[in-house]
Amino acid sequence: MGTRQSEQASLWIATGELPKSPGHPFYTRLNALLAPPTSIGSSKAQEQSQPSLRSSIGIRRVVLHTNIIACERSVKSQTAAALNS
């Protein structure tokens, strides 16, 4: 048996020490659009701001639900056509 030369380095890496990538340009722009305005100086700035995140989530739910219903109808009609053939 040999003697130990040195201790093994720790495998723990703090996430703050990891390099930060710039990210994909699409998500950078999306985050900029969804972020609340940095300065709310006037009511005009509020009027020109993007719709709230909550309303966009509601819109996404409606669109997703509509797409799911359309897919279900398509599957049902294709299945019925295949069984009738």
C-alpha positions as protocol buffer text, in pm:
chain_id: "A"
residue {
  index: 1
  type: MET
  ca { x: 0 y: 0 z: 0 }
}
residue {
  index: 2
  type: GLY
  ca { x: 115 y: 348 z: -84 }
}
residue {
  index: 3
  type: THR
  ca { x: 101 y: 660 z: 120 }
}
residue {
  index: 4
  type: ARG
  ca { x: -140 y: 937 z: 49 }
}
residue {
  index: 5
  type: GLN
  ca { x: 27 y: 1224 z: -135 }
}
residue {
  index: 6
  type: SER
  ca { x: -247 y: 1487 z: -99 }
}
residue {
  index: 7
  type: GLU
  ca { x: -610 y: 1520 z: -9 }
}
residue {
  index: 8
  type: GLN
  ca { x: -873 y: 1505 z: -282 }
}
residue {
  index: 9
  type: ALA
  ca { x: -1010 y: 1843 z: -380 }
}
residue {
  index: 10
  type: SER
  ca { x: -1365 y: 1922 z: -278 }
}
residue {
  index: 11
  type: LEU
  ca { x: -1633 y: 1845 z: -535 }
}
residue {
  index: 12
  type: TRP
  ca { x: -1857 y: 2126 z: -404 }
}
residue {
  index: 13
  type: ILE
  ca { x: -1881 y: 2426 z: -636 }
}
residue {
  index: 14
  type: ALA
  ca { x: -2082 y: 2731 z: -536 }
}
residue {
  index: 15
  type: THR
  ca { x: -2314 y: 2847 z: -813 }
}
residue {
  index: 16
  type: GLY
  ca { x: -2195 y: 3203 z: -764 }
}
residue {
  index: 17
  type: GLU
  ca { x: -1846 y: 3098 z: -874 }
}
residue {
  index: 18
  type: LEU
  ca { x: -1962 y: 2946 z: -1204 }
}
residue {
  index: 19
  type: PRO
  ca { x: -1922 y: 3156 z: -1518 }
}
residue {
  index: 20
  type: LYS
  ca { x: -2243 y: 3315 z: -1643 }
}
residue {
  index: 21
  type: SER
  ca { x: -2330 y: 3273 z: -2010 }
}
residue {
  index: 22
  type: PRO
  ca { x: -2504 y: 3561 z: -2190 }
}
residue {
  index: 23
  type: GLY
  ca { x: -2803 y: 3339 z: -2274 }
}
residue {
  index: 24
  type: HIS
  ca { x: -2999 y: 3306 z: -2593 }
}
residue {
  index: 25
  type: PRO
  ca { x: -3095 y: 3640 z: -2756 }
}
residue {
  index: 26
  type: PHE
  ca { x: -3462 y: 3533 z: -2777 }
}
residue {
  index: 27
  type: TYR
  ca { x: -3489 y: 3485 z: -2400 }
}
residue {
  index: 28
  type: THR
  ca { x: -3290 y: 3801 z: -2330 }
}
residue {
  index: 29
  type: ARG
  ca { x: -3542 y: 4002 z: -2531 }
}
residue {
  index: 30
  type: LEU
  ca { x: -3839 y: 3813 z: -2386 }
}
residue {
  index: 31
  type: ASN
  ca { x: -3722 y: 3887 z: -2032 }
}
residue {
  index: 32
  type: ALA
  ca { x: -3679 y: 4253 z: -2125 }
}
residue {
  index: 33
  type: LEU
  ca { x: -4036 y: 4266 z: -2258 }
}
residue {
  index: 34
  type: LEU
  ca { x: -4185 y: 4088 z: -1957 }
}
residue {
  index: 35
  type: ALA
  ca { x: -3987 y: 4282 z: -1697 }
}
residue {
  index: 36
  type: PRO
  ca { x: -4173 y: 4560 z: -1518 }
}
residue {
  index: 37
  type: PRO
  ca { x: -4068 y: 4915 z: -1608 }
}
residue {
  index: 38
  type: THR
  ca { x: -3769 y: 5030 z: -1405 }
}
residue {
  index: 39
  type: SER
  ca { x: -3898 y: 5381 z: -1343 }
}
residue {
  index: 40
  type: ILE
  ca { x: -4261 y: 5471 z: -1304 }
}
residue {
  index: 41
  type: GLY
  ca { x: -4228 y: 5845 z: -1329 }
}
residue {
  index: 42
  type: SER
  ca { x: -4551 y: 5934 z: -1502 }
}
residue {
  index: 43
  type: SER
  ca { x: -4886 y: 5787 z: -1592 }
}
residue {
  index: 44
  type: LYS
  ca { x: -4779 y: 5804 z: -1958 }
}
residue {
  index: 45
  type: ALA
  ca { x: -4506 y: 5547 z: -1887 }
}
residue {
  index: 46
  type: GLN
  ca { x: -4767 y: 5321 z: -1729 }
}
residue {
  index: 47
  type: GLU
  ca { x: -4998 y: 5357 z: -2029 }
}
residue {
  index: 48
  type: GLN
  ca { x: -4721 y: 5260 z: -2270 }
}
residue {
  index: 49
  type: SER
  ca { x: -4598 y: 4963 z: -2066 }
}
residue {
  index: 50
  type: GLN
  ca { x: -4657 y: 4605 z: -2170 }
}
residue {
  index: 51
  type: PRO
  ca { x: -4964 y: 4417 z: -2041 }
}
residue {
  index: 52
  type: SER
  ca { x: -4919 y: 4247 z: -1708 }
}
residue {
  index: 53
  type: LEU
  ca { x: -4777 y: 3898 z: -1681 }
}
residue {
  index: 54
  type: ARG
  ca { x: -5101 y: 3771 z: -1530 }
}
residue {
  index: 55
  type: SER
  ca { x: -5302 y: 3871 z: -1837 }
}
residue {
  index: 56
  type: SER
  ca { x: -5051 y: 3711 z: -2070 }
}
residue {
  index: 57
  type: ILE
  ca { x: -5071 y: 3389 z: -1868 }
}
residue {
  index: 58
  type: GLY
  ca { x: -5448 y: 3398 z: -1906 }
}
residue {
  index: 59
  type: ILE
  ca { x: -5418 y: 3450 z: -2280 }
}
residue {
  index: 60
  type: ARG
  ca { x: -5173 y: 3160 z: -2305 }
}
residue {
  index: 61
  type: ARG
  ca { x: -5414 y: 2935 z: -2115 }
}
residue {
  index: 62
  type: VAL
  ca { x: -5699 y: 3019 z: -2353 }
}
residue {
  index: 63
  type: VAL
  ca { x: -5482 y: 2957 z: -2659 }
}
residue {
  index: 64
  type: LEU
  ca { x: -5348 y: 2632 z: -2516 }
}
residue {
  index: 65
  type: HIS
  ca { x: -5699 y: 2513 z: -2424 }
}
residue {
  index: 66
  type: THR
  ca { x: -5824 y: 2600 z: -2775 }
}
residue {
  index: 67
  type: ASN
  ca { x: -5536 y: 2408 z: -2932 }
}
residue {
  index: 68
  type: ILE
  ca { x: -5602 y: 2105 z: -2711 }
}
residue {
  index: 69
  type: ILE
  ca { x: -5970 y: 2101 z: -2810 }
}
residue {
  index: 70
  type: ALA
  ca { x: -5876 y: 2130 z: -3179 }
}
residue {
  index: 71
  type: CYS
  ca { x: -5632 y: 1840 z: -3146 }
}
residue {
  index: 72
  type: GLU
  ca { x: -5888 y: 1624 z: -2967 }
}
residue {
  index: 73
  type: ARG
  ca { x: -6145 y: 1692 z: -3239 }
}
residue {
  index: 74
  type: SER
  ca { x: -5890 y: 1610 z: -3508 }
}
residue {
  index: 75
  type: VAL
  ca { x: -5798 y: 1280 z: -3341 }
}
residue {
  index: 76
  type: LYS
  ca { x: -6165 y: 1189 z: -3299 }
}
residue {
  index: 77
  type: SER
  ca { x: -6246 y: 1261 z: -3664 }
}
residue {
  index: 78
  type: GLN
  ca { x: -5942 y: 1071 z: -3789 }
}
residue {
  index: 79
  type: THR
  ca { x: -6026 y: 775 z: -3567 }
}
residue {
  index: 80
  type: ALA
  ca { x: -6388 y: 775 z: -3685 }
}
residue {
  index: 81
  type: ALA
  ca { x: -6277 y: 793 z: -4048 }
}
residue {
  index: 82
  type: ALA
  ca { x: -6034 y: 504 z: -3999 }
}
residue {
  index: 83
  type: LEU
  ca { x: -6300 y: 288 z: -3830 }
}
residue {
  index: 84
  type: ASN
  ca { x: -6558 y: 362 z: -4101 }
}
residue {
  index: 85
  type: SER
  ca { x: -6323 y: 267 z: -4384 }
}
